[in-house]
Amino acid sequence: MKLSFTFILSFMFVLGGIAQTVSSFENFDIPVDSFWNGEDLSGDFVDGGLIFSNTYDTTYNFWSGGWAISTMRDDTTAGFANIYGVITSKAARGEIFAVGTQNSTVLVDDYDKALIQGFWITNTTYAYLSMKNGDSFAKKFGGDTGDDPDFLKLRIYSIENHKIDSSKFVDFYLADFRDSLNTNDYILDSWKYVDLSSLGYVEGLSFELSSSDNGQWGMNTPAFFAIDKVKISYEVEDGEASFDVHYMDVDSFWFNKEGGDFDRDYFESDLFSIKSTYDTTYNYWSGGFALSTMRDDSTAGFSNLYGSISAGAYDGITYAIGQNNASFYSRWVDSEPVIRNIKICNSTYAYLSMKNGDSFAKKFGGDSGNDPDYFKLRIYGIYSVDGIVDSSRFVDFYLADFRFDDNSKDYIVDDWTEVNIAESLGEPVGLVFELSSSDVGDYGMNTPAFFAIDKITYDIRSGTNSLSENPSMEVYPNPATDYIEVKNLDIDNADYEIYKNTGQKISKGNVNNNTKIDVSSFENGIYILVVSNGKNKMSKKFIKIQK
């Protein structure tokens, strides 16, 4: 069968925030109860921005490795003849799923990085019935007594720097009979989600099967499994800035200890300059924001300074921890991001201090629960690229509030909450965050002065004209190596300007439909193409990568 597409799922490599897509294989034109295994020699295939490996042996005419695509519903026929069926008799969602074998790989298209958050998995009918009943090649799992400690394990490795990183993996058991209590033994017979977020941003994945049942020629258990709905997060979507552009390892943190590349007190993230300072005399993060991927939502105290009580970011893996008077704003002159919304949460340190009290701060509500405590974040607007704060315009957000007469209404924020900036502050290009608390001592606020932010939603404005993403204008290829080509441009006699994500203009010229613009000399990174004819302006983001 020739593998064909009913349509192509777009690879959402638009930048700044986090764009999500799902590889669900539903784009392939495969009739029900059929399969594609690479017999047409088309080889590797792409779905949802991921490249799935496929090899076919032309000497012996069989699918020899990688992935096959299937709609087979047979959940009763045992043996190799039913290699493409699943024990659930259907996909996790829709009709189409993928069958993988030993050492299958998935790569991010164009060898960039993405957060492959997870996927749904189940057993093939062939593997399931072999483990359940045994066959001429493999044993019945558990043996005749049911006591044999059998297993079928899938180890999923991270691929980084074009090779498998054997130190970073996630294990998932498709069958497990190792428990001393036989009632806990199982062979997976339903779709189950596998969380891969602990691997962080990767270039790809490699899948390795192992079994307790091995013979002279290797594993006896059929080396097949099925997956569906691979969830992927990419940087980008114009108008949603997150902090995942910084590619940090899971359970780590970063602050501006070295002053960045230019010995400055801020770092760049998307279109914003994020304040971050470090005291070199006493060696500590002294102000502004720090970046974090810490997931610890249970350890109390200062040692868990960089965790969020939500156990991670709002979306993706990276968020920012802020101190009192932290700030960020755009330094763009020609094109300013106007902030609309922002996600805010408590740090684990502050949350547990307020909930339980500690050696420095009180338990909110006191022993009776009646103390009118609060922890307030006042957010001021910045309205120009010079970073000057307008103290007359602010919005208050309570990270904790125990001032209610009805104690059942008292709360401490324990999850990401959206704060509407535009409604109260209009069109700020930056924000300043001021903390205050009811718990104050001789040296100031006792409550830990930390909070977390993520996902800054913004619009773009340029001078007196609005600058927006044009739904018809396209930039191709994206990511680009040597050039970008502008397509479907619906204005004539236009000029273009290209900006770095720091706001620096690096190129300009004239542009019409199908104009090719040389970007071969650009450094790797995120860029914005702005096209204007004096009346209308539009923009598209693109990535420059090396060949």
N, C-alpha and C positions, 0 to 999 in steps of 0.2 A: 504494500500500500504506500502510495506517495504521501508524505506528510505535507499538508497545506494549511493555510491560515484562513479563517473567516475574517479576521482583522488583527492588527498588531496592537498589543497593549503597550502604550507609550511608556518609556523609561523616564520617570519623573526626575530628571537631573536639573531641576530649577532651584536656585540657590537661596541661601540665607537662613531659612528655617529648616524644618524637617518635613519632607514629603514622603508619604507612605504609599506603597503599592503592594500588590499581592500577586505572586506567581501561582495561578490556579489551573493552568493548562487548558482553560476553557476556550482559548483562542484557536485551538487546533481543530481542524475539520475531520473528525474521526467518528464514524457511525457507531451506534451502540453495539456492544459485544464484538468489538474488534480491537486491534492494536497496531501500533507502529513501532518497529524495533530497529530501524536503520537499514533495512534491506535495500532501500533505494540508494544507499550510499551518500545520502545528504549529510550524514555525520552530526556533529554537535548542533544543538538547537537553542534558540533564545526565547525566553518567556519572562515578562516582568522585569527586564533588565538583568537577568541572570543567564549565564551560559551553562547548559547542561551537557555533559560529555556523552558521547555515544560512539561505539565502535562496532563494526560488523565484519565478521570473518568471511571473506569471499571464497576461501579455499574449501571450507566445510559448510558454508552457508548457514551461519547461526549468529545470533546476537551475542557478542563476546565481551561486552563491557559497557559501563556507563548506565544510561537511562533509557527506558522505553516508555511510550505513552499508551494508556490503555483505557477502555471503557468496558472491559470484561466483567460480568456480574456473577460468574460461576463460583459459588462458595461451597460446592459439594464434591466436585471431582478431584480426586487425589492424584498426585504424580506430576511428572515433568510436563505432561501435555497441557496442564493448566497453569503454566508459569506466569501468566499475565493477569490472573484473577485475584481478587482480594476477599478475605474471609468476611468482610462486612457486606459484600455483594453490591457495593456502590461507593462512589467517591465521598469524601468528607462533605463536599458541597458541589452541586452540579453533577456532571456525568463523567468527567475525565480526571484521571490521576496519573502519577508517574510511578513506575516500578524501577527500583534501583538494585544494583548488585555490588559485589565486593569491589572496594576502591573507586566507586563512582565519585565524581567531583562536580561541584557547582562553583562557577567563577562569576565575579561581578563584571558586567560588560565593560570593555575598555580598560580592564585591570585597575579601576579605581577602587575605592573602599565604600562599603555600605554596612549598616547595622542589620544583619540578617537576624531578626528578632526571634524567629522560631517557625515551626511548621507542624502540621498534623501528620501522624504516622499510624500505620497498622501493619499487620502481617499479611503476606500473600496467602492465598488458599493453599498453595503448594507447601510452603514452609509450615503453616499452621497445622495442617492435617498430618504432615510428617512428624512433627513434634508431639502431636496428640496421640497418634496411633502407631507411629513407627512405620518403616517401609523397608524395601530391600537394600537401601543404602544407609539409612539412619535409624537410630534407636527411638523408642518411645520415651519421652521425657519423664523422669521420675522412676523409670524402670518398672518392673512388675510389682514391686512393693510400694512404689510412689515415693521412696525415700532417697533416690539418687539425686544429688545436688546439681541438677542440670541447669543450663542457662543458654540463651542466645542474646548476645550483647551487641549493640551498635555504638561504636565510638565515633564521635563527630569532631574532627580536628579543624582548627583554624588554618587557613592558608594566608601567609603574610610574606612579603618580599619574594613572591613567586615560588614559595616552597612551603611544605607542611611544617607547622610549628607543633612539634610533638609535646610541648609543655602546656598547650592550651587546647582543651577538649571538653566535651560533654558526653557522658555515658547514658545510654538509655537501654533498658532491658525489654526486648520483645517477648521474652519468656524467662521466668525465674523460679526455680524449684529449690533454691538454696536455704530457705527458711527452715528452721527446726520444726516449725508447725506446718504440716502439710496443707492445712486449709488456707494458708497464705500463698501457696504455689499458684502460678497463673501462666497462661499463654494469651497474649493480647489478642482480643477478638473484636475490638472496637477502635474507632479513631481516637487518638489521644494527642494532646498538644505537647511539643517538646520546646522548652524555653532555651534559646541560645544567647540571650542578652549578655550572659556572663563572659562571652567571647569578645564582646566589644566590636569595634569596626574591623572588618576583615576584607581581604581580597577574594576570599572564597572559602569553601568547605570541602573536606575529604571524608568519605564514609568508610569505616572499617568494621567488618563483622567478625565476631569470634563466638565460639561455641564450646561447651563442655564435651561435645561429641566429636571426636577427631579420629582419623585413621591414618593409614600410611600415606595417603595422597592429600592430606589436609582435612578440612572441616567436612563432616558428613552431613550435618544439618543443611538443608537448602539455603544458599546464600542470597536470599532475596527479601525485599521489604518494599513497602509502598508509602509514598508521601503525597500530600496535597496542601494547597493554600500556604505557600511559603510567604511569610510576612517580612517585608524589607522596608527599612527607613533610609532615605537618602537626605543629604543636606539639600536644602534649597527652597523652595517655593517663595517666590517674591512676596513680600509683605508679612512673612513670619520668620523672625530671627530667633534662632535658638543658639545654644553654645556647643552643639555637636560638631561644628566645623573645626574644632580643635583636636579631634581624634585622640582622646585620652583613654588610657587603660581603665578598666572597671576597678572600682574601689581605690581610687587615687585622687589626689587634689593638686592644684597648682596655684601659686600666687606670683606676683610680679617681682620676684626676688632680685633678678638681674637687670630690671629696668627695660626689658625688651631689647629690640635691635637698636634702639636709638637713645638708650639711657633716659627713658621718660617714665612718668608716673601713671601711665595707662597702657592698656593693650587694646588692639582692634578686634572686634567681633561683628561680622557682617558689616553694616553701615555705621556702627556706633563705636565710639571711643569709651572704654570702660575703665573708670578710675580704679587703680590698684597701687598701693604703696607698701614699702618694706623698710623697716627700721634696721639699718646696718650696724648700729651701735649695740643694740640688744638682740638683734637677729630674730625678729618676729614680723608677721604680717600685721601692719599697723593701721591699715585703712582701705576703704573701697571694697572691691569684690575679689573673691577667689573663685576659681573654677573647681568643680567637684564631680566625681562619679561615685561617691561614697553611698553605700546602701544601708548602713547601720542605723536602724531605727529603735534600738533597744539599749545601747550603752549610754549611761548618764555621765555628765561631767565634761570638763574642758577638753579631755582627750578625744572627744567625739565632736570637735568643733565644726567639722566640714560635712556632717551628715544631715539629711533632711528626714523629717518624721514620716514622710510619704514613702520612704525606702528607695528613693531615687528621683530621677528627673520626671517632669510631666510627660515628656515624649522623648524617645531616644535614651541616652544614658548620661549626658552632661548637663549640669545646671550651674547656677552661680550662688554663692553664699555672700551676703552683704553685711557690712557693719553699719553702725550709726553714721549718718551723713555720707553714705556711699552715693555715687552718682554715675551717670553715663549720659552722653549726648552725641549728636552727629556733628562732625566737623565739615560736612559737605557744604559747599557754597551754591553750586548750580542746581543741585537736586537734593532736597532734604526729606528724610523719612519722618512722617508725622505719626506719632505714637497713638494707637487706638486702645489697645488692651495689653495687659501683662498678667502672667500667672505668678502667684505668690503663695508661699507655704512657710511654716515654722521650721527652723532647724531642730534637729533632735535634741541638741544641748538645751536650747531655750524651752522647748516643749516639756521635756521631762523635769526641768527645774521648776516650771510653773505648776506642773501636775503634782509633783511630790515634794517640792522644796529641796534645798541642799544647804551646804554650810555657808553659802553666801546670800541666798535668796529665799524668800518665803514660799510656802505652798499657797497657790492662789485660792481665794475663798476662805483661807484660814481653817482652823480645826472645825469651826461650826459651818463652814461653807457660805457664810453670810458676808464676808469682807468684800467690799465693792472693788475688787482688783481689775486691772486692765493692762494690756500691752498694746500700744497703738503705734502704727506706722503712718506717718504723715508724708504724703508724696507731693512735692512741689514740681512745677513745670519749668523747663528751660525752653526759651522760644527763639534763640538765635545761636549762630555758630560760635559766638564768643563765650558761651557757657554761663552767662549771667542768669541767676535764679530770680524768678518773679515770686517773692514771698507772699504776695497777696492772693495767689491762685494755688490751691492745694486740694487734695482729696484725702480723707482719713480712712484707713483700713485697720480694723481691730484684729490683731493676731490672737488675742484672748480678751474676753469681756465677761466679768462677773458682777456687773453693776445692776443686773435685773432684780426686781423684787421677787420674782419667781425663780428660784435657784435652778429649776429644770431647764431654763433657757441659757444658763451660763455655758460657756464653751471655750475651748482652746483649739485653734485651727489645726487639723491633723491631716489635711490633704490639700492638693493644689486647688487654688481658688482664683477665678478670673476677676480682675479689678478693671472696671471700665474707666479708662483714662480720658477719652475724648469727651465723655458726657460732662465731666467737671472741669477739665483743664483746657478744652478746646483743641488746639493743634500744637502741642509741644514737640520739640525735636530732641528733648532730653528730659531726664527726671533726677530729682534728688530725694533721698529717703531719710527721714528723721524719726528716730525711735523715742518713745517715752513710756514710762511705766508708773503704776501706783506704788510700786515697791522701790523706795528711794532711801539711801543712807547718807552718811557723812561725805562719801566720796562720789556721790551720784547714784545712778540707777543700779539696783542690785540684780534685776532680771538680766540674764545674758543678752547682750545687745547684738543679736544676729538673726537673720532671716534668709529665706531662699527665694530666688526668682528664676523664671524660665519663660520661653515662648513670648517674645515681644512682637505684637502684631502692629503693623504700620502701613500707611499709604505713602506714596511718593508725590511730592509737589516740586515744581520748578518755576521759580519766578512767579508771574501772574498766571501762568498756564499750568494745568494739571499734567502730571506725567504719569502715565499708566501703562500697564502691560497690555499691549495690543493683541487681541485674541487671534488676529489674522496674520500679523507679521511673524515670520519664523527666522531663526538663526540656525544655520546648518553648516558643518556638523557641530554637535554639542554633546560631549566635550570636543574641543578643536585642538589641532596640532600646528598646522601651517597657516590656515586661513579660515575665515567664516564667510558664509554667503547669506545675503539678506534676501528672503523670499516673501511673496504675498504682501508687499508693501503697498498700501492703498493711498499714499500721498506722493506727489511728484516734486521734483526739484528740491530734494531734501538734503540736509547736511547731517553728518553723524559725528558723535563724540564718544570716545571710550574712556571709562573711568576704572581705576582700581577700586577695590572695596574700601579703601581708606579715603576715597574722595578725590584722589589725584587724577587729573586729566592727562592721558598719555598718548592719545591719537585723535585726529579729526580729519574730515574730508567730505566729499560729496558721495551720495548714495542713491541708487535707483534699484529697481527689482533686479535680482540676480547679480548684484555687485559683489565681487569678492574682495574682502579686506584682509590684508596680510597681518597675521598675528604671530608669525614664526619667532619673532624676537622677544615676545612677551615672556615673562616669568610664569611659572606654574601658579595658578590661583584663580580667584573669582573676579570677573569683570562685568561691567554693565555697559551695554551699547544703548546710547540715547540718540534717537532719530527725530529731526524737527524740520519743518518747512516754514517756521516763523509764526504759524497759527496753531499747529498741533504738535504735541510731543508724545513720544512713546518710547518704551524701553524693553529690552530683553536682557536677561542675565545669561552668561555662558562661562564655561570653564576652559582654561588653557592647560593642556598637559603636554608632556614630552612624548615623542614617538616611542 
